[in-house]
Amino acid sequence: MHIEERKERTVFRWAQRELGEFLKKFSKDERLITYIDEIDAGLRTENYEKVLEGVSRSLATIDEMLQHEYTDMANS
């Protein structure tokens, strides 16, 4: 995401649109719920750092999930 380049006030509406499907899809995933809540709270309060931190942590967790799946597939 290019959120760092779009820090003006409209960035939160843009981020909400861009992240909307992601937030819906993973809102029930126990591994991501904390980060989803953090992103959602950051968007509602227009807190750039909170949104960025939630997105970064979500991406790291998804990367770990994918690596685990790839490892399982390779070992099958």
PyMOL commands that set and color helices and strands:
alter all, ss='L'
color gray80, all
select helices_A, chain A and resi 3-5+11-26+33-45+48-74
alter helices_A, ss='H'
color red, helices_A
deselect
rebuild
show_as cartoon
